[in-house]
């Protein structure tokens, strides 16, 4: 079977993977930061001494944006315009969506838990460890997406090579 030329539009899907990873991860990070920040500000009125201890959800939400950035940079680095197959484009789209949506879900969870958790912690300090555990499990959702996304993006390069010949 003769090799077909690589479709130049395959890169569209790869770039959509880059965009999806960054945009959705940053949406999750922004929501988690904003929602937790509202809880911290509300709690800080009554207990200003606990503000620094309550900043943990904001930091955890910010890490989600880094997951998207890492994935976007890796996918972009693996894109080769002339030799980019449809398989690679679809795989990179899937990887970007995996990381982005996982980070969005984690950001929603971190925001809700962070808001309620810091308010409750101000009233009952024994809740701190429980809040942290819940936040860790919420952050793990984003980490799972990052791991799967990186595996998909890195294996796409090997499996997508040689499926088409460079266009010119």
C-alpha positions in Angstrom: 0.0 0.0 0.0 1.5 3.3 -1.0 2.1 5.9 1.7 -0.2 8.9 1.6 1.0 12.4 2.2 0.6 13.8 5.7 -2.5 15.9 5.9 -1.5 19.5 6.9 -4.8 19.8 8.8 -3.6 17.1 11.2 -1.7 19.8 13.1 -5.0 21.5 13.9 -5.9 18.6 16.3 -2.4 18.8 17.9 -2.8 22.5 18.5 -6.3 21.9 19.9 -4.7 19.5 22.4 -2.2 22.2 23.4 -5.0 24.7 23.8 -7.3 22.2 25.7 -4.6 21.3 28.1 -3.7 24.9 29.0 -7.2 26.5 28.9 -9.1 23.9 30.9 -6.3 23.4 33.4 -6.1 27.2 34.0 -9.9 27.3 34.3 -9.7 24.8 37.1 -6.8 26.6 38.7 -8.6 29.9 38.5 -11.8 28.6 40.0 -10.0 26.7 42.8 -8.0 29.9 43.6 -11.0 32.2 43.5 -13.4 30.0 45.5 -10.8 29.2 48.1 -9.8 32.8 48.2 -13.3 33.8 49.1 -13.3 31.4 52.0 -9.9 32.7 53.2 -11.1 36.3 53.1 -14.3 35.5 54.9 -12.5 33.5 57.5 -9.7 36.1 57.9 -12.2 38.7 59.2 -12.7 36.7 62.3 -9.4 34.8 62.6 -6.6 36.8 60.8 -4.0 34.7 62.6 -5.0 31.7 60.5 -4.7 33.2 57.0 -1.3 31.8 56.2 -2.2 28.3 57.4 -5.3 28.5 55.2 -3.5 29.4 52.0 -2.9 25.7 51.1 -5.9 25.3 48.8 -4.8 28.3 46.8 -1.4 26.8 46.3 -2.9 23.4 45.4 -5.2 25.0 42.8 -2.3 26.9 41.3 -0.4 23.6 40.7 -3.2 22.5 38.3 -2.3 25.3 35.9 1.3 24.0 35.9 0.0 20.6 34.8 -1.6 22.1 31.8 1.5 24.2 31.0 3.8 21.1 31.1 1.5 19.1 28.8 1.1 22.0 26.3 4.9 22.5 26.1 5.5 18.7 25.6 2.8 18.3 23.0 4.0 21.4 21.1 7.6 20.1 21.2 6.5 16.8 19.6 4.7 18.5 16.7 6.6 18.3 13.3 4.6 20.1 10.6 5.8 18.0 7.6 5.7 14.6 9.3 2.6 15.0 11.5 0.1 12.2 11.0 -3.6 12.2 11.8 -2.9 9.6 14.5 -0.5 12.0 16.2 -2.9 14.8 16.0 -5.7 12.8 17.5 -3.5 11.4 20.2 -2.3 14.9 21.2 -5.8 16.2 21.2 -6.8 13.3 23.5 -3.8 14.0 25.8 -4.6 17.6 26.0 -8.2 17.0 26.8 -7.3 14.4 29.4 -5.0 16.7 31.3 -7.2 19.8 30.9 -10.5 18.2 31.9 -8.9 16.3 34.8 -7.4 19.5 36.1 -10.7 21.4 35.7 -12.5 18.7 37.8 -9.7 18.9 40.4 -10.0 22.6 40.5 -13.7 22.5 41.1 -13.2 20.1 43.9 -10.3 22.0 45.5 -12.3 25.3 45.3 -15.4 23.9 47.0 -13.4 22.0 49.7 -11.0 24.9 50.2 -13.8 27.4 50.7 -15.8 25.3 53.2 -12.7 23.8 54.7 -11.0 27.0 55.7 -14.2 28.4 57.2 -14.8 25.3 59.2 -11.2 25.1 60.3 -11.5 28.6 61.7 -14.3 27.4 64.0 -12.8 24.0 64.8 -9.1 23.6 64.3 -9.2 19.8 64.5 -10.7 19.7 61.0 -7.4 20.8 59.5 -6.0 17.3 58.8 -9.3 16.2 57.3 -9.4 19.2 55.0 -5.9 18.5 53.9 -6.6 14.9 53.1 -9.6 15.8 51.0 -7.6 18.4 49.2 -4.8 15.8 48.5 -7.4 13.4 47.0 -8.8 16.2 44.9 -5.4 17.2 43.6 -4.7 13.5 42.8 -7.4 13.7 40.2 -5.4 16.2 38.2 -2.3 14.2 38.7 -3.9 11.1 37.3 -4.9 13.1 34.2 -1.3 14.5 33.9 0.2 11.0 34.0 -2.2 9.5 31.4 -1.9 12.6 29.2 1.9 12.4 29.2 1.8 8.7 28.4 -0.5 9.2 25.5 1.4 12.2 24.2 4.8 10.4 24.4 3.7 7.1 22.8 2.0 9.0 20.0 5.3 10.0 18.6 6.5 6.4 18.1 3.2 5.0 16.9 2.4 7.9 14.6 5.7 7.9 12.7 5.8 6.5 9.3 2.1 6.6 8.7 2.4 9.2 6.0 5.1 10.8 4.0 6.1 14.5 4.4 4.1 16.9 2.2 5.9 19.7 0.3 
